[in-house]
Amino acid sequence: MKIAETREHSTEELHNLLEEMRRRLFDLRAQAVTEKLENPTQLTKTKRDIARILTVLSERHVINVESVQHHLEKQHVAKVAGAT
């Protein structure tokens, strides 16, 4: 994802993308540990995408990014627990 593409998203979409990218990074790290990762450059690309999203949020003077992410994570966990 390019920085121009990242800037086109709304702030709420960026928060959702950030959550998605962090989950993806977690999954990629797990695959790397179990040696099932086909393309190791995916780790670096995902980290850079996360950095781009954080940069755009910083440019927009969004504060408390981590607390918003924590809140979104709680919602996701509650949604998953309710679905099962």
PyMOL commands that set and color helices and strands:
alter all, ss='L'
color gray80, all
select helices_A, chain A and resi 3-7+11-33+41-59+65-83
alter helices_A, ss='H'
color red, helices_A
deselect
rebuild
show_as cartoon
